[in-house]
Amino acid sequence: MFAEPLALMGGAASAGEPLAVLPVLFHLLWSHELTAEMSQPLSAGSLVSSGVIR
């Protein structure tokens, strides 16, 4: 889902029911399996990727 940078909520909605998917995405972010653009606070529009975001 996040091979290319995608907004957090957009990716969650594409993967399934966001309320069920978001805890998994947060876990993947916490364990560094996914990365996020952190120049701004994490939000629905934050870019998330499985690689380095440039």
C-alpha distances in whole Angstrom, upper triangle without the diagonal:
4,6,8,9,8,11,11,12,10,7,9,10,8,7,11,14,14,17,15,12,13,15,13,11,14,15,13,14,17,17,16,12,11,13,14,16,19,22,22,22,18,18,16,15,15,12,10,8,9,12,15,15,18
4,5,6,6,9,9,12,10,7,10,12,10,10,14,16,15,18,17,13,13,16,13,10,13,14,11,12,15,15,13,10,8,9,10,13,16,19,19,19,16,16,14,14,12,9,7,5,5,8,11,11,14
4,7,8,12,13,15,13,11,14,16,13,13,17,20,19,21,20,17,17,19,16,14,16,17,14,14,17,17,14,11,10,11,12,14,18,20,21,22,19,19,18,16,15,11,9,6,5,7,10,11,13
4,6,10,12,14,12,10,14,16,14,14,18,21,19,22,22,18,18,20,18,15,17,19,16,15,19,19,16,14,11,11,11,13,16,18,19,20,18,18,16,14,13,9,8,6,7,8,10,9,11
4,7,9,12,10,9,13,15,13,14,18,20,18,21,21,17,16,19,17,14,15,17,15,13,17,18,15,13,10,9,8,9,13,15,15,16,14,14,13,11,9,5,5,5,8,8,9,7,9
4,6,8,7,6,10,11,10,12,15,17,14,18,18,15,14,17,16,12,14,17,15,13,17,18,16,15,11,11,9,10,14,16,15,16,13,12,10,8,8,5,5,7,10,11,12,10,13
4,6,5,6,9,10,11,12,14,15,13,15,17,14,12,15,15,12,13,16,15,13,17,19,17,16,12,12,9,10,13,14,13,13,10,9,7,5,5,5,6,9,12,14,14,12,14
4,6,5,6,9,10,11,13,13,10,12,13,10,9,12,12,8,10,13,12,11,14,16,15,14,11,11,9,10,12,15,13,12,9,7,5,6,6,6,6,9,12,14,15,13,16
4,5,5,6,8,10,11,10,7,10,12,10,8,12,13,10,12,15,14,14,17,19,18,17,14,14,12,14,16,18,16,14,11,8,5,7,8,9,10,12,15,18,19,17,20
4,5,5,6,9,10,11,9,13,14,11,11,15,14,12,14,17,16,16,19,21,19,18,15,15,14,15,17,19,18,17,14,11,8,8,10,10,10,12,15,17,19,16,19
4,5,5,6,9,10,9,12,12,9,9,13,12,9,12,15,13,13,17,18,17,15,12,13,12,14,17,19,18,18,14,13,10,10,10,9,8,10,12,15,17,15,18
4,5,5,6,7,5,8,9,6,6,10,9,8,10,13,12,13,16,17,17,15,13,14,14,16,18,21,19,18,14,12,9,11,12,12,10,12,14,17,19,18,21
4,5,5,6,5,9,10,8,9,13,13,11,14,17,16,17,20,21,21,19,16,18,17,19,21,23,21,20,17,14,11,12,14,14,13,15,17,20,22,21,23
4,6,8,8,12,12,10,11,15,14,12,16,18,16,17,20,21,21,18,16,18,17,19,22,24,23,22,19,17,13,14,15,14,13,14,15,19,21,20,23
4,7,8,11,10,7,10,12,11,10,14,15,14,16,18,19,19,16,14,17,17,20,22,25,24,23,19,17,15,16,16,15,13,14,14,18,21,20,23
4,6,9,7,6,10,12,11,12,15,16,16,18,20,21,21,19,17,20,20,22,24,27,26,24,20,18,15,17,18,18,16,17,18,21,24,23,27
4,6,5,6,9,11,11,12,14,16,17,18,20,22,22,20,19,21,20,23,24,27,25,23,19,17,14,17,18,19,17,19,20,24,26,25,28
4,5,5,6,9,10,10,12,14,15,15,18,19,20,19,17,18,17,20,21,24,21,19,16,14,11,14,15,16,15,17,18,22,23,22,26
4,6,6,8,10,11,11,14,15,16,17,19,21,20,18,20,19,22,22,25,23,20,16,15,13,16,17,18,17,19,21,24,26,25,28
4,6,7,8,10,11,12,14,15,17,18,20,18,17,20,19,22,23,26,24,22,18,17,15,18,18,19,17,19,19,23,25,25,28
4,6,5,6,9,10,11,12,14,16,17,15,14,16,16,19,20,24,22,20,16,15,13,16,16,16,14,15,16,19,22,21,25
4,5,5,6,8,10,10,12,14,15,14,13,14,14,17,17,21,19,16,13,12,10,13,13,14,12,14,15,19,20,20,23
4,5,5,6,9,10,10,12,14,14,13,15,15,18,18,22,20,17,14,14,13,16,16,17,14,16,16,20,21,21,25
4,5,5,6,9,10,10,12,11,11,13,14,18,19,22,21,19,15,16,15,17,16,16,13,14,14,17,19,20,24
4,5,5,6,9,10,10,9,8,10,11,14,15,19,18,16,12,13,12,14,12,12,9,11,11,14,16,16,20
4,5,5,6,9,10,10,9,10,10,14,14,17,16,14,10,12,12,14,12,13,11,12,13,16,17,17,20
4,5,5,6,8,9,9,11,12,16,16,20,19,17,14,15,16,18,16,16,13,14,13,16,17,18,22
4,5,5,6,5,5,8,10,14,15,19,19,17,14,16,16,17,15,14,10,10,9,12,14,15,19
4,5,5,6,5,6,7,11,11,15,15,14,11,13,14,15,12,12,9,9,9,11,12,13,17
4,5,8,8,9,10,13,13,17,17,15,12,15,16,18,15,15,12,13,13,14,15,16,19
4,6,8,9,12,15,15,19,20,18,16,18,19,20,17,17,13,13,12,13,14,16,20
4,5,6,9,13,13,17,18,17,15,17,18,19,15,14,11,10,9,10,11,13,16
4,7,10,14,15,19,20,19,16,18,18,19,16,14,10,9,6,8,11,13,16
4,7,10,12,16,17,16,13,15,15,15,12,10,7,6,5,7,9,10,14
4,7,9,12,13,13,11,13,14,14,10,8,6,5,6,7,7,7,11
4,6,9,10,10,8,10,11,10,7,6,4,6,9,9,8,7,10
4,6,7,9,8,10,12,10,6,6,7,9,12,11,9,6,8
4,5,6,7,10,13,11,8,9,10,12,14,14,12,10,11
4,7,9,11,14,12,9,10,12,15,17,16,14,11,11
4,6,8,11,10,8,10,13,16,19,18,16,13,14
4,6,10,10,8,11,13,16,19,19,17,15,17
4,7,8,6,9,10,13,16,17,16,14,16
4,5,5,9,10,14,17,19,18,16,18
4,6,9,10,14,17,19,19,16,19
4,6,9,12,16,17,17,14,16
4,6,10,13,14,14,11,13
4,7,10,11,11,8,10
4,7,9,9,8,11
4,5,7,7,10
4,7,9,12
4,6,9
4,6
4
